[in-house]
């Protein structure tokens, strides 16, 4: 009887110490090495209120061109196809519209963009319009101010976000 009582007290002490020290159930086995590595390589969760930067693969767009006087108005309807709201820079140096005719590069919104930023919060699934206006003048790197008017003819506009094309070229006619 004394031996049984001694064994029960010993088992109780072992159980109590393992509980206090956070010991795990020995029946659970060793943690899976792949699970430990995966947990170590995942980024920590974003703090509450933090909004992530949009991943390029989560942004889709519809582009529409409307001739306006000697130039054109380019509407880019950006949509977040991702699972969470995110921020995207739609400034003229990142969301770049380019106008061309044949092999002639006529105008680029990036030529005179400077460091301008336009942060947009894109909700999941909703489309946000961004308008880029071309006044009809040619442009060149360095933004020289003496560029001539492009003139009448057929043009195409392409749009890219941070170098990634958004949709195909849109063709329009001036004059």
C-alpha positions in Angstrom: 0.0 0.0 0.0 2.8 2.4 0.9 4.5 1.6 -2.4 1.3 2.4 -4.4 0.9 5.7 -2.4 4.6 6.6 -3.2 4.0 5.9 -7.0 0.9 8.1 -7.0 2.6 11.0 -5.3 5.6 10.7 -7.7 3.3 10.7 -10.7 1.5 13.7 -9.4 4.7 15.6 -8.9 5.9 14.8 -12.4 2.5 15.9 -13.9 2.5 19.1 -11.9 6.1 20.1 -12.8 5.4 19.4 -16.5 2.2 21.5 -16.4 3.9 24.4 -14.7 6.9 24.4 -17.1 4.7 24.1 -20.2 5.7 20.6 -21.0 3.8 19.0 -23.9 2.1 15.8 -24.1 4.7 13.1 -24.9 2.0 11.2 -26.8 1.8 14.1 -29.3 5.3 13.2 -30.7 7.9 15.5 -32.1 6.8 18.5 -34.2 6.9 18.0 -37.9 10.2 19.6 -39.2 8.4 21.0 -42.3 5.8 22.7 -40.1 8.5 24.2 -37.9 10.4 25.6 -41.0 7.2 26.9 -42.6 6.3 28.8 -39.4 9.8 30.3 -39.2 9.8 31.5 -42.8 6.3 33.1 -42.8 6.2 36.9 -42.2 4.6 38.0 -39.0 0.9 39.0 -39.4 0.3 42.7 -40.2 -0.6 44.8 -37.2 -4.3 45.9 -36.9 -5.0 48.8 -39.2 -2.1 48.1 -41.5 -2.8 48.0 -45.2 -0.5 46.0 -47.4 1.0 47.1 -50.8 -0.9 45.6 -53.7 0.8 42.7 -55.4 1.2 43.2 -59.1 -0.6 39.9 -59.8 -3.6 41.2 -57.8 -4.2 44.3 -60.0 -6.3 44.1 -63.2 -7.4 47.1 -65.2 -9.8 48.2 -68.0 -8.5 51.0 -70.2 -10.7 53.3 -72.2 -9.6 56.2 -74.4 -11.7 59.3 -75.3 -10.2 61.8 -77.7 -10.4 65.3 -76.1 -9.6 68.2 -78.3 -6.0 67.9 -79.6 -5.3 65.1 -77.1 -7.0 62.3 -75.2 -8.3 61.3 -71.8 -7.3 57.8 -70.7 -9.4 56.2 -68.0 -7.8 53.3 -66.2 -10.3 51.4 -64.0 -8.0 49.6 -61.5 -9.4 46.5 -59.7 -8.0 44.7 -56.7 -8.5 40.9 -57.4 -6.7 40.0 -54.2 -8.2 38.8 -50.9 -7.5 41.9 -48.9 -7.7 45.7 -49.4 -4.3 47.1 -50.5 -2.4 50.3 -51.5 -1.1 51.0 -55.0 0.9 54.0 -56.2 -0.9 55.4 -59.3 1.3 58.4 -59.8 2.4 59.3 -63.3 5.8 57.7 -63.0 4.4 54.4 -61.9 1.1 54.2 -63.7 2.5 55.1 -67.1 0.4 55.8 -70.2 2.2 55.9 -73.5 0.9 57.2 -76.9 2.4 56.0 -80.1 1.7 55.8 -83.8 3.3 53.1 -85.8 6.9 52.9 -84.6 6.9 56.5 -83.4 6.8 57.0 -79.6 4.8 60.2 -79.3 4.2 60.8 -75.6 4.7 59.2 -72.2 3.2 60.3 -68.9 6.5 59.3 -67.3 8.6 61.9 -69.1 7.4 64.8 -66.9 6.3 62.7 -63.8 9.0 63.8 -61.4 8.5 62.2 -57.9 4.7 62.6 -57.8 2.9 59.9 -56.0 -0.8 59.1 -55.9 -1.5 56.4 -53.2 -4.9 54.7 -53.8 -6.6 52.3 -51.4 -8.2 49.5 -53.5 -10.9 47.6 -51.8 -11.3 43.9 -52.8 -13.3 43.5 -55.9 -14.1 47.2 -56.4 -12.9 49.2 -59.4 -11.2 52.6 -58.9 -10.9 55.0 -61.9 -7.7 56.9 -62.5 -7.6 59.4 -65.4 -4.5 60.3 -67.3 -4.7 63.3 -69.7 -2.7 63.9 -72.8 -2.8 67.4 -74.1 -1.8 66.3 -77.6 1.9 67.6 -77.4 4.8 65.2 -78.0 7.0 64.5 -75.0 10.6 63.5 -74.5 12.8 62.4 -71.6 13.8 65.3 -69.4 10.5 67.1 -70.1 11.6 69.8 -72.6 8.9 72.4 -72.9 9.2 73.1 -76.7 7.5 69.9 -78.0 5.2 70.3 -81.0 1.6 69.2 -81.2 1.2 65.6 -82.4 -1.5 66.4 -85.1 -4.3 64.4 -86.6 -4.0 60.7 -87.1 -4.5 57.2 -85.6 -2.8 56.5 -82.3 -2.5 53.7 -79.8 -2.2 54.0 -76.0 -0.7 51.4 -73.7 -0.8 51.5 -69.9 1.6 49.8 -67.5 1.8 49.7 -63.7 5.3 49.6 -62.5 6.5 48.2 -65.8 3.8 45.5 -66.0 1.3 46.0 -68.9 -2.4 46.6 -68.0 -4.5 45.3 -70.8 -3.7 45.6 -74.5 -3.2 48.7 -76.6 -6.3 50.9 -77.2 -6.5 52.6 -80.7 -8.0 56.0 -81.2 -8.1 58.8 -83.8 -7.5 62.5 -83.5 -8.9 65.0 -85.9 
